[in-house]
């Protein structure tokens, strides 16, 4: 068994197949406050006051949207560099609709890629985004199994 | 339109139906470093050094596991209180297998509910967990669409 203490992935060699495992632990801190520990760091989670919490942390469900944006953002950063299609800056906004009845799920998700700069190499930027959306971003792939995901690219001056 | 500035949910009244929207924005901070902003707070995301990052933040994909554990943890905390089945403490551990080929997704997820204390009201505790898993936890419902999810309950002395 090969482990990398700096990474949340534990590599287990079994029958010559590499298995990658991610692991986190959430601990109760009273009321609706929780601390989530991953090898790389901690997130504090809490409910809103109207839901019995104290509003001292992040809402857990919306962390899925952070996961989605973060995953695709890393693909795009990496691909833009490899393709030599650098931009001044970029942001990814995720807006998701939550169903009304329990269990409440995200059924429609919009991912907006916003690029800031000038002289954009738009063909390459769009290729980078499409590669992430269609082939590389695992979170995007997981989201497509339960939600309708739409994407949009927007360009802004620096 | 009714908005609650303290919550990540924006309520939009359309045709007498209530629509709830969650929104986050991720901004690039250079290399593979990103900052995710939700109304309740911020998360710093980074890749491992071997993946081009600096190891200064959380891995984005594993935030889905934090979302899962946090969502069901809140249900359990709330239900145990309502059922008067308090425990000394509890933790939720999530262990997930990531597939090897791109796009890498979680295909097997194990959720372990660990209760610490004494004189456990086990029937009520197990009912609380089952209600979350089967009916209340939206993240659990979303995960079931792409992964095989198993759950386990463990009891420990205080």
Interface residues (C-beta under 8 A of the other chain):
Chain A: X4 X6 X7 X8 X9 X17 X18 X19 X20 X21 X22 X23 X24 X25 X26 X27 X28 X31 X32 X34 X36 X38 X40 X41 X43 X44 X45 X46 X47 X48 X49 X50 X51 X52 X53 X55 X57 X58 X59 X60 X61 X62 X63 X64 X65 X66 X67 X69 X70 X71 X73 X74 X77 X78 X89 X90 X91 X92 X93 X94 X95 X96 X97 X98 X99 X100 X102 X103 X104 X105 X106 X135 X136 X137 X138 X139 X140 X141 X142 X145 X146 X147
Chain B: X6 X7 X8 X9 X17 X18 X19 X20 X21 X22 X23 X24 X25 X26 X27 X28 X31 X32 X34 X36 X38 X40 X41 X43 X44 X45 X46 X47 X48 X49 X50 X51 X52 X53 X55 X57 X58 X59 X60 X61 X62 X63 X64 X65 X66 X67 X68 X69 X70 X71 X73 X74 X77 X78 X89 X90 X91 X92 X93 X94 X95 X96 X97 X98 X99 X100 X102 X103 X104 X105 X106 X135 X136 X137 X138 X139 X140 X141 X142 X145 X146 X147
